[in-house]
Amino acid sequence: MEARTIAIPAGVKIALGQGKTVSVTAPLGTIEADFSHARDISIRIEDGALSVKAEGQERRRKAAMVGTIAAHVENMVTGVTKGFTYKLKIVYAHFPMSVKVQRNRVVIENFAGERRARSARIVGDVEVTADAEDVVVKGIDIRSVSQTAANIEQATRVKSKDPRVFLDGIFIYEKGEGM
């Protein structure tokens, strides 16, 4: 039977809700995740650690699901204790683009000389700051932080031109823990 245990650090509370809902709380905040889609997988808190086990016969898919759920919980613990930061670089050759944060969107103006502004959606409870050269995305949920950074990068994707020549865009150059 495949099993993984995750040690619960001091100052972190992990609670199991109805079904297979896991809630992780620490000084930076609370993150919840629903793993009810994982059949034949049990999640329990035993001896100051969270254990994820596959029930029944051992199969590759169940082993993969156990590893995936354990990795998600580890990321949740890291998020509520340290947080996550993604840094993006603003790159342009001729037309200086401007990046602004407006409510739940990042607005990119004058990208490659275009008149119409491009925009990217900010996902979840994420803090985005932009200056002349960098865009910084910070938050406690790695899924929201990484999706927001990907949305910003995709908003400046160059279509129907040679990407080796037209190098303009906003690109992720650093990912890390800590806020």
N, C-alpha and C positions, 0 to 999 in steps of 0.2 A: 504494500500500500504506500503510495506516494504521499509525503507530508513535508511541510515547511513550517518552521516556527520563527516568529518575529519578536525579538525582545522589546518590551515597552520601556522606553527611557524614563528617567525621573522627570516629573512635571508634565507628563503626557497622559491623557486619559483616553482609553479606547472603550467605546460602548457598542454593544451589538443590539440592533433594533429588531423590529418585526421582520421576519423573512431572513434575508442575508444582508441587511443594511449595516454598514460599519461607519461609526462616527468617531473621528479623531479630534481631540481638543487639546490645545496648548496655549501658551501666552500670545501667539500671533493670531489665533482664531480657531475656527472649527471647519472641518471638511467632512462631508458625508458622501458615501458611495454605495450604490445598490448593486449587489452581486447575485440577485435572485435568478438571473439567467443561467447561473452555473449549477446544473443539476448534478447530483451525486458527489457534491463537494460540501464538506462541513467546515464551519468556521466557529472556533471556540476560544475562550480566554481561559488559560490554565497556567497556574504558577507564575504569574507576572509576565506571561508571554501570550501572544496570539498564535494559535495553530490553525493551519489550513491543511485539510486532509481529503484525499480522494477515497470514496467509499466503493466497495465492490472490487471487481477485478481491475488490475492495473492495466491501463491502456495509455497509449501515447497522448491522446487528446486530453484525458483527465490529468495526466502529469503536466501537460502544457498549461492547462487551466489553473492548476494549483500554483505553478510558477508565476503566471500572469497576475493572479489575485494577490499573491504575496508581494510582488513587485509594486503593485498599485498601493497596497497598504504601506510599504516602506516609503514610497514617494509621498504619501499623505503625512506620515510622521515627519519626514524631512521638511515638508512644506510648512507645517505648523510650528516647527522649532526654528528653522533657519530661513525659509522662503526660497523663491527662485527668481533669477534675473536673467533676461535675454537682452543682449545688446545688438543693435542693427546699425549699419553704416549707410549713410546717404551718399550715393556716388552719382556724379553727373559730369559730362564732358563740356557741353556748350550752354545748355539752358539751366540756370540755377533753379532747382525746385525748392518749394517751401513746404514744410510739414507742420500741420497744426492739429491739436487734439480738441475736438468739439463734442462734448457729452460722451456718447458711447461710440464715436467714430474717429478715425484718424484720416484727415483730409490732406491729400497730396496735390499741390497746385503747380502748374507749369512743368509737368513731367514731360520731357522731350519736346517742349514747346507747345504742348497741347493746350487748347483753350479751355476744355472741359476738365474740371478737377476730378481726380480719382479718389475713392475712399475705401477704407477697410474697417470692418466691424471689430469692436473691442468686446471680447467674450468674457462674461462673468465679472467677478470683483477684482479687476486688474488695474494697476496704476501705470499709465503711459506718459512719459515725458519726452519732449522733442526739443532739440536745439539745432544749430546750424549744420552739424556734422553727424550727430548720433540720435537714435531713438532708443530709449530704455523702457523695457516692459518688465514690471515687477508684480509679484503676487505669491499667494501661498498654495494655489492649486496649479500643479504643473500642466495639467490638461488645458486650462484656460490661458495660462501664460504662453505656452507653446503654440496654441491655436491662434491667439492674437498676433504673435510674431509671424506666423505663417500667412495670416491674412494680409498683413502689411507687406510682406515680401511678394505675395501673389498679386497684390494690387498694382505693383510696378513691373509686372512681367512684360517683356517686349514681345509682341506678337508679329508675325509675318516679316521679320527683319533678321538679318544675320546676327546672332547673339555674340559673335566674336568681334564684331565691329561696333555695335550699339551696346555699350557696357553700362548704360544708365540703369539705376534702380536703387532699391533699398535691400540690403543683404544682411542676414544674420552672420555675425562674426564671433560671438562669444556667448556661451551658455554656462550658467553656474548656479551654485547655491548661495544663499545669503541675500539680504535685502539691504 
